[in-house]
């Protein structure tokens, strides 16, 4: 819009001096506003400067009056900055009228003081000059004038041995001696321009000392005396030396000991002579020559700047050693009941004092004390002989029963020890000797058992290794001797060398073999208690308590029977009976019952209890027609129990033992009896072979023989089959049903026992003869007996065979009507299996 004249006094030109401080007023002006405008909307502002600068600002003086001032940022410098600045000032009132005018400011040059340059301008410069340095230039001062005027330099005070040229060079005018001249100088350096403006700075000049003088010892004393055994660090002497170079400065001297010595050292900086190692007047070489000579040396840094000083130190003996005894402890052994008055140790032979001075190496023995000291005494304080003054009996109740007496004897110096605060390490000048007197026990008593004899009762079924009792013995000797127990007689029998064992330390008696009441009811043996020197014995009786540990043994324990199907009730089957024996039970306690296989309860034993013999009785008839009975072969397992009734005395425990008998009963049907299956008769032979290392060849021989036998039987079978086929079937031969069916089961282990026991018997179904057999191995033999065969059973067997063959002959006559050849054929047919064997 249209410009209005609001800035009164502008445009204008103003002058300001260089180096003006901040806030200096440069030019003042007013702002004029119309009556319609009540004020200024935009205060006067420097909107632009030429050249650009921030050295100026506008400040209100109150109302509508303003002034331009310096800001000091930057400070105006005529020599380095523009000489003139154009400031554009803008203002706007409330009515919106504006004005823009220019204020021109010219910078006025001003004469300034000269200015030092370099280190002198910012600090007090210190210049170091070595003594003995020749005169000459030592420093150059430099200054500058803002107006580039020519400057002049000068220094004060004028009395110092230094000079300065107008160009600012400082020089020394003499050669300095540190020991004579001042050590420091302060020079005031002034620089002046042609108008008389000047500046002043201070320069400090220090004279540096050099090592140009020889040191020398100031201490003149040469002999010193000290006691021995001084603690390390003890000061012997304070050796001093001087160096003219040092004056008031700290010493730069170095002290040392030229001669080799391990007892002393000197502080290299202070010259203090101290003890560094133990000084023992009583040891060589000081024991013979108690003087120590030292050569001291002091030097500074100068190559030839040193001095020497010789001193002698005399070592005085002190009472610093207590009497020493080697050994310091003694072990002596004395038998109990030793006669009083016998001396046991001469202490003086083992003790000495190594102090050099005779007044310091005398000693005496005193202060016998310790446990048991009332039983001993010192013969004298000089001799040191220890004697026993009483009798010691370890078994005496009044005696404390101590085997070792601990005594102490004090060995003291006769002379008073040289003890003072000066020698704090001397804490004792006597010694303690420890004497241990062991009272050796004498084995005066034999061990004594707590009982003259011991009786133990033990069950016969007690496990091997069990403890059955304990014996105990004591020894009246003190201390009690270690007692060892052993069995010396009677602990075995014909079967076992040792049935019993005793713990050597505890006396615990254990069994090593099973006890058997039926063989031996009582064992008596002798035990011994020994203390390695003396021994005593006691008798031990072991009563074996009976236990029912034997089961009934019956003969036979396996039997095979055949009975007709129509056998009358109440009949003793084939006259069979069981006879049982029991080593520890009365037959009256036997009870018989069939535990297995008695289907439909056809069989009973009579009597069923109270006897060692019982008969097998048929209790009920067989009924195969109605189907009630279907089994033609009965395998009965008979149990025979006892009740331990041999003796009437109390038993350790109540046990019942059971014996077992196995019966195989085959029911033979009548010819009119219809059977659905061909009954099979099975003979079971069990063989148990036990290997014995002494008969290793037996299984080999048996195996080889069996293989050969099987091969031979196979060959014969093939020949027989070929012959029968060649002959053809027999003429007019009615078909027959096999009467017997045999199944042979052989069980083999490793080795057959050599001695065979036949514990079962049975009747051969073909011949009717009785034979005995072993139930384990299956070995058999014919029974040697005069008992006649039962005719009835033989007739029944033959009759049944005739009826089953379909021949119409009488039972009693059938055998007589056959020819020998037919009998042989029939026998072969009867023994030949008719069907596959039942397993």
HELIX and SHEET records of a PDB file:
HELIX    1   1 UNK A  119  UNK A  122  1                                   4    
HELIX    2   2 UNK A  347  UNK A  350  5                                   4    
HELIX    3   3 UNK A  358  UNK A  360  5                                   3    
HELIX    4   4 UNK A  373  UNK A  375  5                                   3    
HELIX    5   5 UNK A  421  UNK A  423  5                                   3    
HELIX    6   6 UNK A  587  UNK A  589  5                                   3    
HELIX    7   7 UNK A  599  UNK A  601  5                                   3    
HELIX    8   8 UNK A  693  UNK A  695  5                                   3    
HELIX    9   9 UNK A  697  UNK A  727  1                                  31    
HELIX   10  10 UNK A  791  UNK A  805  1                                  15    
HELIX   11  11 UNK A  814  UNK A  817  5                                   4    
HELIX   12  12 UNK A  820  UNK A  831  1                                  12    
SHEET    1   A 4 UNK A   7  UNK A   8  0                                        
SHEET    2   A 4 UNK A  25  UNK A  31 -1                                        
SHEET    3   A 4 UNK A  65  UNK A  70 -1                                        
SHEET    4   A 4 UNK A  56  UNK A  62 -1                                        
SHEET    1   B 4 UNK A  12  UNK A  17  0                                        
SHEET    2   B 4 UNK A  98  UNK A 108  1                                        
SHEET    3   B 4 UNK A  84  UNK A  93 -1                                        
SHEET    4   B 4 UNK A  40  UNK A  50 -1                                        
SHEET    1   C 2 UNK A 115  UNK A 117  0                                        
SHEET    2   C 2 UNK A 142  UNK A 144 -1                                        
SHEET    1   D 4 UNK A 125  UNK A 130  0                                        
SHEET    2   D 4 UNK A 198  UNK A 208  1                                        
SHEET    3   D 4 UNK A 184  UNK A 192 -1                                        
SHEET    4   D 4 UNK A 152  UNK A 156 -1                                        
SHEET    1   E 3 UNK A 136  UNK A 140  0                                        
SHEET    2   E 3 UNK A 169  UNK A 172 -1                                        
SHEET    3   E 3 UNK A 162  UNK A 164 -1                                        
SHEET    1   F 2 UNK A 215  UNK A 217  0                                        
SHEET    2   F 2 UNK A 241  UNK A 243 -1                                        
SHEET    1   G 4 UNK A 223  UNK A 227  0                                        
SHEET    2   G 4 UNK A 306  UNK A 316  1                                        
SHEET    3   G 4 UNK A 291  UNK A 299 -1                                        
SHEET    4   G 4 UNK A 254  UNK A 257 -1                                        
SHEET    1   H 3 UNK A 235  UNK A 238  0                                        
SHEET    2   H 3 UNK A 272  UNK A 275 -1                                        
SHEET    3   H 3 UNK A 264  UNK A 266 -1                                        
SHEET    1   I 2 UNK A 324  UNK A 325  0                                        
SHEET    2   I 2 UNK A 351  UNK A 352 -1                                        
SHEET    1   J 4 UNK A 329  UNK A 335  0                                        
SHEET    2   J 4 UNK A 430  UNK A 440  1                                        
SHEET    3   J 4 UNK A 404  UNK A 413 -1                                        
SHEET    4   J 4 UNK A 363  UNK A 370 -1                                        
SHEET    1   K 3 UNK A 343  UNK A 346  0                                        
SHEET    2   K 3 UNK A 385  UNK A 388 -1                                        
SHEET    3   K 3 UNK A 376  UNK A 378 -1                                        
SHEET    1   L 2 UNK A 448  UNK A 449  0                                        
SHEET    2   L 2 UNK A 473  UNK A 474 -1                                        
SHEET    1   M 4 UNK A 453  UNK A 459  0                                        
SHEET    2   M 4 UNK A 535  UNK A 545  1                                        
SHEET    3   M 4 UNK A 522  UNK A 530 -1                                        
SHEET    4   M 4 UNK A 484  UNK A 489 -1                                        
SHEET    1   N 3 UNK A 467  UNK A 470  0                                        
SHEET    2   N 3 UNK A 508  UNK A 511 -1                                        
SHEET    3   N 3 UNK A 500  UNK A 502 -1                                        
SHEET    1   O 4 UNK A 553  UNK A 555  0                                        
SHEET    2   O 4 UNK A 572  UNK A 581 -1                                        
SHEET    3   O 4 UNK A 613  UNK A 618 -1                                        
SHEET    4   O 4 UNK A 603  UNK A 606 -1                                        
SHEET    1   P 7 UNK A 591  UNK A 596  0                                        
SHEET    2   P 7 UNK A 633  UNK A 641 -1                                        
SHEET    3   P 7 UNK A 658  UNK A 668 -1                                        
SHEET    4   P 7 UNK A 558  UNK A 564  1                                        
SHEET    5   P 7 UNK A 760  UNK A 763  1                                        
SHEET    6   P 7 UNK A 770  UNK A 773 -1                                        
SHEET    7   P 7 UNK A 780  UNK A 782 -1                                        
SHEET    1   Q 2 UNK A 681  UNK A 686  0                                        
SHEET    2   Q 2 UNK A 742  UNK A 747  1                                        
END                                                                             
